[in-house]
Amino acid sequence: LHEANAKARFALIRRYLGEAPASVLDVGCANGHFLAAAREQGASVHGVDLSPWARAEAARAYQLDVAASLPELVTGQPGAFAAVTFFQSLEHMPRPDEALAAARACIHPRGILVSETWDSESAIARLQGKSWQQRNPPTVIHVMSRRSLVRLLDRCGFERVEIERTAMLVSVGLVLHILADKLVWLRGPIEWLKRVRWLARLRLRYRMGDLITLVARPRAGG
């Protein structure tokens, strides 16, 4: 599932750049699925992740050398990357503005920044209120919306190119895990369903309207 989603993300980047980017930086790259997909298409890839476990997994599974911090990787590399990506990572960062400023400093003038995140102003988020699955402290620090993300990028020297609603593949097991956490009164039956392996492994295309991808470019003159 991760590899299929990674290929779809890379296809989106190619759609905006018109060709495979020469160099890609993925911030919050986790186990490196997206970077592996980009490398298969000929890109030079670089990743950052805070988790020692994720960095070790990226090295083990894909032979990727992932940095532990963004400044460590991008210092002294102005304009080095054709695409800088934040796939569901900005909302977990204490200072997303600092991360975006660092990205702005190392992105090519004709490059793109891609942020995939969750829209708190979407219909399903408003309907579910406090039960919305992205209201999940302490791991989710910032609950963002389309408008707040655009404002944040504007402050950090980017101009919006496009925002689109995003679909992704998820397992039934993941959906059941989220439901068990939110629907406490149904946790028993849901946990039983999670143990049905063939059911938990089924794929679903998640398209509820609350997952969005914003593509931006560095604003001329900063």
N, C-alpha and C positions, 0 to 999 in steps of 0.2 A: 504493500500500500504506500509506504513512504517513497519507494522508488518510482512508482507510477505518478504520485503527486509531484515528485521532483522533476520528472520529465515534462509535466504540464507547466510547471513554473518556468522552466527554461524556455519552453516554446513561447510563452508570453514575452519573455525578454527579447527573443529573436524577432518577434512581431514588431516591437517598438524600435529596435535598433536596425532592423532590416538585414541583419547578418549575425552570425555567431560572434559574441563579444570576445575580444582578444584576452581580456582578463576580468575575473569576477571575484568580488569579495562578499562573503556571506557572514553577516554578523548575527551571532546566536545560531551557529550552524549545527548544533547538536551532534548527531553521529555522522554527519557528512553526506547524507543521501543526495542533497541537491548539488553539492560540490562534485560528487562522483558523476552525476548526470551531466553537469556542465563540462567536466573533463572529457567525457566520452565524445562530446561534440567539438573538441579541440580547444577549449578555453584553458587558459592558465588560471588556476583556482587557488584562493586563499580563504581561510576561515578563522573565526574567533568564537570561542565559547568559554564561559566561566567555569563550567563543570569539568573537573579532572577526569571523571568517569567518561563523559562524552568525548573528550579529547583522546582518551585511550581507545575508545571504541572506534573513532574515526581512523586512528592509526592502524588498529587491528584489522578492521573490515575493508578499508579503502586505501591504506598506506598514505593517509593525509597527515601533514604536519600542521596542526591547528594551534594558533596562538591563544594565550590566556587572557589577553586584554587588547582592546582596540588601539590605544596609543602605542603599545609595544609593536604592533604590526605596521601602522600607517605613518609613523613619524618619519619624515624625510622622503615621503613618496607622493609629492603633489601630482595630481592628474594621472595617477598610475592605473586606475581601474575604470573600465568601460561600464561596469554595472556594479552597484553596491546594493545588497539586498538585506532586508529585515523581515524574515518570515515568522510572524507571530512571536517576535522577540522584544519590540519596543515597549510593550505593555508590562514587561517584566523588569525593566531597567529603572533603577532609582532616578537616574538623570538621562532620559531619552534625548533631551536637548543637546547635552554634551556629546552623546554618541552621534547624533545627526551632524553636529558641527565638525566632528572628526571625519565623518564620511564626506562632508562638503569639501574638506581640505584635500582629500585624496582622490576625488572623482574627476574623470576627464571632463573638460568643458562641454563636450558633446555626448557625454555619458548619461546614464539614467540611474535614479534611485528607485527601488521598488520596496514598498512596505505592504505586507499582508497583515491585517489585524481585524479586530472585531468592532462593529458599529453599535454603540450603546443607544443610538437613536433609531435603530431598525425596528420594524413592526414587532418582531418576535421578542426583542429585548424589552420593549415597552410593555408587551403583553405579560411577560413572565416576571417583570419587576425584579425583586430581590432574588428570585429563583433562577434568573438567567444564568446559564452555566459559566459565563465569563466573570461574574461577580464572585471571585474566588480568592479572597485574601488568605494567606499573605503572599502567595506566588504571583498573583496578578496585582501589580501595584497601581497601575493607571488604567481606568476604564475610559476608553477613547470613543470618539465619534468621528464621522466624516468631517464635520466642521472643525473640531478641535485638532484633528490630525493636519488638516490643511493649514490652520493657523500656526501650528508648531513648525511645519516645514517652511512656511513663509518666513518665520522668525530666524530660521537656520540657513536662509539663503537659497531656498529652492522655489521653483514655480511649478504648480501642478500641471501635468499633462492630461491625465485621465484618471477617473475612478471607476472601477467596475466591480459588480458583485461576483464573488468567487465560489466556484464549486470545488469540492475535494472528495476523495474517496476516504471513507472511514469504515471500521469494522463494526459489526453489531455488538461485539464485546465491549468496545469503547462506549457506544451509546448506552448500553446497559450499566456500565460502570458509572457514567454521569447520572443516570436516572436513580441508581441506588443511593448515590450521595445526596440527591435532591429530594427524592420521594421516600422519606424515611419509613412511612407507614407501609410501603410496598417492598421494603428492602429484602425481606425473606424470599418471596417469589422471584424477585429479580436476581438475587444471588443464585437461586436454583437454576434459572435460565442461563446464567453465565457459565455454569458448569457443563452445559450441553455444548461440546466443543464445535460440532459442525455448525451450530447456530451462531456461536460467538465469532466464527471465522468468516461468516458471510460478509460481502461488501455492500455498502450503501453509498450512493452519491449524495453527499450533504450539500444541500442548497436551500437554506432557510432564509437567506437574505441578510444575515447578520455578519457574514464574513466578507470583507472587501479587500481589494488590492488597489493601492494608489501608486501611480507612476509619476515621477517628477524629474525635472532637470535642474542643474545648477543655474541660478539666475545670473544673467550677465552682470558683472560688476559687484557680485556678492550680495 
